[in-house]
Amino acid sequence: MINTLRATAAAATAAGLIGYAEAAPVQPIPDVQTVRNVVLVHGAFVDGSGWRGVYDELTSRGYSVTIVQNPLTSLADDVSATTRALDRQDGPTILVGHSWGGTVITEAGVHENVAGLVYVSALSPDAGETTAEQYKGFTTPPEFVLEAQGDGFAFLSPEHFKAGFAADTSDADAAFLRDSQVPIALSAFETKLENAAWRMKPSWAVIATQDRAFDQQMLQTMAERIGATVTEVPASHAVFMTRPLEVADVIDGAARGISQKAKQPD
């Protein structure tokens, strides 16, 4: 599993490097930068190892990166897993969530160590709202098909997995992701949030323009509501895996921006 995901991350990084051929090299973070920690939170149907490319890029720049392993058994359980990771940080932290992970960081992001939030094709409910409510008024693309199980958990349809989740990966990598799915408890989508960290913390959003898990207008509307600085990336819902350089750049930019603002006099 580890070797396969490393290969996936390496291939994604190589693809990203092609896109960055004419870009200036990213400089390591300066010693005086105050925000030096990053916590990455995965979404439904995958685990944290999909962040490997983003992890490699950020650690090469000097960041301390922690990857949360969500149990996906309830919102409370995922928030607890993220809070445990945040408790271990030694200073200001950028909290990042992909997809369902956006709901998790919205609730957990009120933690005192969180300096900013990055939503990667992610959900962002308000306090008192459920995740399911975010879909009202929008049409989920037909490629994204859930298969509910008798025990209340759901998988993505194997037949539609690549088209709905990872269209810009190879057939082999999409098959591996499909066959290593982590199901999510559907009740999590019906749980009301108690907090909305984006109301008190600066936010950034990476929107995958070829995402077939969400209506594109839904992604844009959520990002606009939370006042996020938006970066659009031509990628599938698996943008956190397939475009790690662009995602890392947004996280890096958030950390540098918050650090720079903290130095400015009131």
C-alpha positions, 0 to 999 in steps of 0.5 A: 500500500505504502509503495503504491501510494508513493508511486501515486504521489511521485507521478502526481508530483512529476505532473505538477513539475511539468506545469511549473516548468517556467515558474520560479523556484519556491524559497524555503520558509524564513527562520522568522516566519511564525506559522510553520506547522500544517495539519492535513485532514482527508475526506471520505472514502480515502485515508491520509496517505493520499496527502503524500505529495503535499507532505513531501512538498511542504516538508521540503520547504521547512514546514512541520506537517501532521496528517490526520487519520479520520475514522469516518465514523462520525463528525465528532470522532473525526473532529476528535482525531483532528483536535488531538493532532492540533493539541500536539502542535507547538505554535500557529498552524494552517489547518487543511481539509479536503472534501468532507475534511472541510466540514471537520476543519470548520468544526475543529478549526476554532482550536487556539493553535489554528491560524488559518484554514485551507479548503481543498475542494471542500465543504464549509457549513456554518454553525447550526447547519449540516453537511447535507444542507450544503447540497441544497439547490445544487446538482451533484454530477451523475458520475459521483454515485454513493452505495449505501450499506445496511449498516449506515455506511457508504462507499463510492460506486466501483463502476463510477469511481474513477469518473467521479473521484479521480478522473485525472489519475491513471487507471491503475491508481484509480483502481487502487483508490477504488479498492482501498476505500474507507467508507463513511457513516452517512449520519455524519452528513446529518450532524449539525455543526456547533462552530464555524471556524471560518467566521473567525479565521482567514480562509483559502480555497482550492477549487478543482475545476474538473471536480465531479463530486460537487457542482462547480457552482456549489464550490464557488458559492461556499468559497464566496460565503466564507470569504476565502481567497480562491485558487482554481486548479484544473483537476479532479476531486482527487486534486490533493493527490494529483496536483500537490504542488499547487495545493502546497503553494496555496498552503505555503502562501496562507502561512506566509501571508498570516506571518507577514500580517502578524509583523505589521503594526496595528 
